[in-house]
Amino acid sequence: MVAPFLPDAEKLAAVREALPAVSAGIYFDTPRAGPLPAETARSMSDLAGWELATGRAGSDRREEALSRVDEARAAVAAILTTDVDAVALTTGMRDAVSIAAAAIEWRPGDRVLHVGHPDPDLDGGDVLTALDRALQPATRLVVCPHVDAATGARLPIVEMAGLVRDRGALLLVDGSQAAGAIPVTVDDYGADFYAVPSSTWLLGPEGLGALAASDRHRGRLGGVGDGAGSLRAAPTLEGGPFGFHLPSVVGFGRSCGWLSMYVGLEWIHRRSAELANVAAGRLESIEGVTVLTPREAGGTLLTFGVRGWPAELLLEELGARVFAIASVVPSIDAVRIGLGFFNTEDEIERFADTVALLASHTPETIPPRRRLTVLDGT
């Protein structure tokens, strides 16, 4: 069983046992979808079974649903380091943007600005300069990532929030690659909104997310609440308990609670950062490999390329040779890996050894993969 104060080796073993998917290969694809804790899957299955056996109606259904939503909101708030009354559940980033947009009195010609980190060589100052140039009088809402999904770089969101506010716009930060991976304290950033999906570093089910609102927006969003400005669910949803799949709501809360109360956020953040640093150093030491993620501004994502290898082909070989589960960033022709607290130093070494093998060859000269011969015993 995972417990907060186990020695590191015992804790890692317990964590990996509680995350069955990490034994299916070298699980480096949490930036797209994290491994589901067995405890989360059980909680979802238990509620789904109860709904199957007893139905989803009844006079107590609404209050039961509200209770489950509140549990999930509280669990998310603990990870975002904010008050539960600041948090609403959503169905993902598109829903979060819609909620944020509803707080604005739009005029003809107004626009939303989406900001990324397209150039791995940009530093924080250059990002701010680019943002300053992109902001126009008609810009009312800016959407930016906390950690860029392509380069893995952290953006200077405190400074960005100040700039956006000075220009009369609102800022929505996408925490998809931050919450659950690095420390997040949304109340310190000065952003108007901070959104997270449930399925990446929070290790929850797909199809859900959460939105944290700053003080000045909590009473204006019209969420389901207690009449005092607290938020329970997105105002744009209809049907069911606010349009949510209730077993998924329970699973979302259980995953967040498992991370914060059993694994421990401090341990998660420390170990993830250490592993990312080890992996970056190992990849940087390989001739022909270019790591695109800046060390000084990185999170737990690493993107890299290998000279002479298209990213798609590189990932195919890594998957076949060492069972690496990762993804490709087509816009920069790079492979992206996410270092989670559940990964091991041995996995990093085996992965890096295979990258080194590929880097020492071209797609035309690489030795054939080992093939398993199946003998017909009939």
C-alpha positions in Angstrom: 0.0 0.0 0.0 1.2 3.5 -0.8 1.8 5.6 2.3 3.3 9.1 2.7 6.3 8.2 4.8 7.8 5.0 3.3 11.5 4.9 2.3 11.9 5.9 -1.3 12.6 2.4 -2.7 9.6 0.9 -0.9 7.4 3.8 -1.9 8.4 3.6 -5.5 7.6 -0.1 -5.6 4.2 0.5 -3.9 3.4 3.3 -6.4 4.2 1.2 -9.4 2.1 -1.7 -8.1 -0.8 0.8 -7.7 -0.3 2.0 -11.3 -0.6 -1.3 -13.3 -0.1 0.5 -16.7 3.5 1.5 -15.9 4.5 -2.2 -16.2 3.3 -2.4 -19.8 6.3 -0.5 -21.1 8.4 2.6 -20.3 5.5 4.9 -19.6 6.6 8.3 -20.8 3.3 9.5 -22.3 1.7 11.2 -19.3 1.6 14.5 -21.2 -1.1 12.9 -23.3 -2.7 10.6 -20.7 -1.4 9.5 -17.4 -1.7 5.9 -15.9 -4.9 5.4 -14.0 -4.4 4.3 -10.3 -6.0 1.0 -9.5 -7.8 2.7 -6.6 -9.4 5.2 -9.0 -10.5 2.4 -11.3 -12.1 0.5 -8.4 -13.9 3.6 -7.1 -15.4 4.3 -10.6 -16.4 0.6 -11.0 -18.0 0.5 -7.6 -20.2 3.5 -8.3 -21.0 2.3 -11.8 -22.1 -1.0 -10.4 -24.3 0.7 -7.8 -25.9 2.8 -10.5 -26.5 -0.3 -12.6 -28.1 -2.1 -9.7 -30.2 0.7 -8.2 -30.6 3.2 -10.9 -29.7 6.9 -11.2 -32.9 8.5 -10.1 -34.5 9.3 -6.8 -35.0 12.3 -4.6 -31.5 12.1 -3.1 -29.8 12.0 -6.4 -29.1 15.7 -6.7 -27.6 16.0 -3.2 -25.5 12.9 -3.7 -24.2 14.3 -7.0 -23.4 17.6 -5.4 -21.5 15.9 -2.6 -19.4 14.0 -5.1 -18.7 17.1 -7.1 -17.6 18.9 -3.9 -15.3 16.1 -3.0 -13.6 16.3 -6.4 -13.4 20.1 -6.2 -11.7 20.0 -2.8 -9.2 17.4 -4.0 -8.3 19.5 -7.1 -8.1 22.7 -4.9 -5.5 21.0 -2.7 -3.3 20.4 -5.7 -3.7 23.9 -7.1 -3.1 25.4 -3.7 -6.3 27.4 -3.7 -9.7 27.5 -1.9 -12.3 25.0 -2.8 -14.7 27.9 -3.5 -12.5 28.9 -6.4 -12.8 25.7 -8.3 -15.5 24.5 -10.7 -15.5 21.2 -12.6 -15.5 21.3 -16.4 -15.5 18.9 -19.3 -12.1 20.1 -20.5 -10.2 23.0 -21.9 -12.8 24.1 -24.4 -15.4 24.2 -21.6 -12.9 26.2 -19.5 -12.4 28.8 -22.2 -16.1 29.1 -22.6 -16.6 29.8 -18.9 -13.8 32.3 -18.9 -15.3 34.0 -22.0 -18.7 34.2 -20.3 -17.1 36.6 -17.8 -16.4 39.1 -20.6 -18.8 41.7 -22.1 -17.8 41.1 -25.7 -17.9 43.8 -28.3 -17.8 43.4 -32.1 -14.2 42.8 -33.3 -12.9 41.5 -29.9 -10.6 38.5 -30.0 -9.0 35.7 -28.1 -5.2 35.4 -28.2 -3.6 31.9 -27.9 0.0 32.1 -26.8 2.5 29.2 -27.0 6.2 28.8 -26.8 7.0 27.9 -30.4 10.8 28.7 -30.3 12.9 26.5 -27.9 15.5 29.2 -28.0 13.2 31.9 -26.6 13.8 33.0 -23.0 11.3 34.6 -20.7 12.0 38.1 -21.8 11.5 37.2 -25.4 8.2 35.6 -24.6 7.1 38.7 -22.9 8.2 40.9 -25.8 6.3 38.7 -28.2 3.2 38.8 -26.1 3.5 42.6 -25.8 3.6 42.9 -29.6 0.7 40.4 -30.1 -1.7 42.1 -27.6 -4.0 44.4 -29.5 -6.7 46.8 -28.1 -9.3 44.2 -29.3 -7.7 41.4 -27.3 -10.0 40.5 -24.4 -8.8 37.1 -23.4 -5.3 35.5 -23.5 -4.9 31.7 -23.2 -1.4 30.4 -22.5 0.2 27.2 -21.1 1.9 27.1 -17.8 4.3 24.5 -19.3 4.4 24.4 -23.1 3.3 21.0 -24.4 5.7 21.2 -27.4 9.0 22.4 -25.9 8.4 21.5 -22.3 9.4 25.0 -21.2 7.7 26.9 -18.3 6.3 30.2 -19.3 6.7 33.3 -17.0 3.1 33.4 -16.2 3.4 35.9 -13.3 4.9 38.5 -15.6 2.5 37.5 -18.4 -0.4 38.0 -16.1 0.8 41.5 -15.1 1.3 42.5 -18.8 -2.1 41.1 -19.8 -3.9 42.9 -16.9 -2.1 46.2 -17.8 -3.5 45.9 -21.3 -7.0 45.4 -20.1 -7.4 41.7 -21.0 -8.0 38.5 -18.9 -5.6 35.6 -18.7 -6.5 31.9 -18.7 -3.6 29.6 -17.9 -3.6 26.0 -19.2 -2.1 23.8 -16.5 -2.3 20.6 -18.5 1.4 19.9 -18.2 1.9 21.5 -14.8 -0.7 20.5 -12.1 0.4 17.2 -10.6 3.9 17.4 -12.1 5.3 20.6 -10.6 4.3 22.8 -7.7 1.3 25.0 -8.6 0.0 27.9 -6.5 -2.6 29.5 -8.6 -3.4 32.3 -6.2 0.2 33.6 -6.5 0.2 34.0 -10.3 -2.2 36.9 -10.8 -4.0 35.1 -13.6 -7.8 35.3 -13.9 -8.3 31.6 -14.5 -6.3 28.4 -14.3 -7.6 25.3 -16.1 -6.5 21.6 -15.8 -7.7 18.4 -17.4 -8.2 15.3 -15.2 -6.4 12.8 -17.5 -2.8 14.0 -17.7 -0.6 14.5 -14.6 -3.6 14.3 -12.3 -4.0 10.7 -13.4 -7.8 10.9 -13.6 -10.4 9.7 -16.1 -10.8 11.3 -19.4 -13.5 13.8 -20.2 -13.3 16.0 -17.1 -11.3 19.0 -15.8 -11.4 21.9 -13.4 -11.2 25.6 -13.6 -9.9 27.8 -10.7 -11.0 31.4 -10.8 -9.4 34.4 -9.1 -11.3 36.3 -6.4 -12.8 38.9 -8.7 -14.5 36.3 -11.0 -15.9 33.8 -8.5 -19.2 35.5 -8.1 -19.7 36.3 -11.8 -19.6 32.9 -13.5 -23.1 31.6 -12.5 -22.0 28.2 -11.5 -24.0 25.8 -9.4 -23.3 26.9 -5.9 -24.5 27.9 -2.5 -25.6 31.4 -3.5 -22.4 33.0 -2.0 -20.2 32.8 -5.1 -18.8 29.3 -4.7 -18.6 27.2 -7.8 -19.5 23.6 -8.2 -20.0 23.0 -11.9 -19.7 24.8 -15.1 -22.7 26.9 -16.0 -22.8 25.7 -19.6 -23.6 22.1 -18.8 -27.0 20.5 -18.9 -28.5 17.1 -18.0 -27.6 14.5 -15.4 -25.8 15.8 -12.3 -24.7 19.0 -14.3 -23.9 16.9 -17.4 -21.1 14.9 -15.7 -20.5 11.2 -15.7 -20.7 10.7 -11.9 -18.3 7.7 -11.7 -15.7 9.9 -13.5 -16.3 12.7 -11.0 -15.6 10.2 -8.2 -12.5 8.9 -10.1 -11.2 12.4 -10.6 -11.5 13.2 -6.9 -10.0 9.8 -6.0 -6.9 10.3 -8.2 -6.2 13.8 -6.9 -6.7 12.6 -3.3 -4.4 9.6 -3.9 -1.7 11.9 -5.3 -1.8 14.5 -2.5 -2.7 12.3 0.6 -1.0 9.0 -0.1 1.8 9.6 -2.6 2.5 13.2 -1.4 2.9 16.2 -3.6 6.3 17.2 -2.2 7.7 13.7 -3.0 6.1 13.8 -6.4 7.5 17.1 -7.3 11.0 16.4 -6.0 11.3 13.0 -7.7 9.8 14.1 -11.0 12.2 17.0 -11.2 15.2 14.8 -10.3 14.2 12.2 -13.0 13.7 15.0 -15.6 17.2 16.3 -14.8 18.7 12.9 -15.0 17.0 12.2 -18.4 18.0 15.6 -19.8 21.6 15.1 -18.8 21.7 11.6 -20.3 20.2 12.6 -23.6 22.4 15.7 -23.9 25.5 13.5 -23.5 24.6 11.5 -26.7 26.2 12.7 -29.9 23.7 13.6 -32.5 20.9 14.2 -30.0 19.4 17.7 -29.5 17.4 18.4 -26.4 14.9 21.2 -27.2 13.7 21.7 -23.6 15.5 24.5 -21.8 17.1 23.1 -18.6 16.6 26.3 -16.6 12.9 26.7 -17.5 11.8 23.1 -17.9 9.1 21.1 -16.1 8.9 17.3 -16.4 8.6 17.2 -20.2 11.5 16.7 -22.5 11.5 17.0 -26.3 14.4 16.0 -28.3 15.5 15.0 -31.8 18.1 12.7 -33.3 20.1 13.8 -36.3 19.0 12.0 -39.4 15.8 10.5 -37.8 12.3 11.8 -38.5 10.5 11.9 -35.2 7.8 9.4 -36.3 10.3 6.8 -37.3 12.4 7.5 -34.2 9.5 6.9 -31.9 8.5 3.7 -33.8 12.0 2.3 -33.3 12.0 3.3 -29.6 8.7 1.7 -29.1 9.7 -1.6 -30.8 13.1 -1.9 -29.3 12.6 -0.8 -25.6 8.7 -0.6 -25.4 8.8 3.1 -24.9 5.4 4.8 -24.7 5.9 8.4 -25.8 4.6 10.8 -28.4 5.6 13.0 -31.3 5.4 16.8 -31.6 4.9 17.2 -35.4 5.3 21.0 -35.3 9.0 20.7 -34.3 9.6 17.1 -35.6 10.6 15.9 -32.1 9.9 13.1 -29.7 8.3 14.1 -26.3 8.7 12.2 -23.1 7.2 13.0 -19.7 9.1 12.0 -16.6 6.7 10.9 -13.9 7.4 10.1 -10.2 6.6 6.5 -11.0 9.4 6.1 -13.6 12.7 4.6 -12.6 16.4 5.4 -13.2 16.7 2.0 -15.0 14.0 2.9 -17.4 15.7 6.2 -18.2 19.0 4.3 -18.8 17.5 1.7 -21.0 15.7 4.4 -23.0 18.8 6.5 -23.4 20.9 3.5 -24.4 18.4 2.8 -27.2 18.5 6.5 -28.3 22.3 6.3 -28.4 22.1 3.2 -30.6 19.8 5.0 -33.0 21.9 8.1 -33.0 24.9 6.1 -34.0 23.2 4.9 -37.1 20.8 6.2 -39.8 17.4 4.6 -40.6 19.2 2.8 -43.4 22.1 1.4 -41.4 20.4 0.5 -38.1 20.8 -3.2 -37.2 17.6 -5.2 -37.6 15.4 -5.6 -34.5 15.5 -8.9 -32.8 12.6 -11.1 -33.9 10.9 -13.8 -31.9 10.6 -17.1 -33.9 7.4 -19.0 -33.0 7.8 -22.7 -33.6 4.8 -24.8 -34.6 4.5 -27.5 -32.0 1.8 -29.5 -33.7 
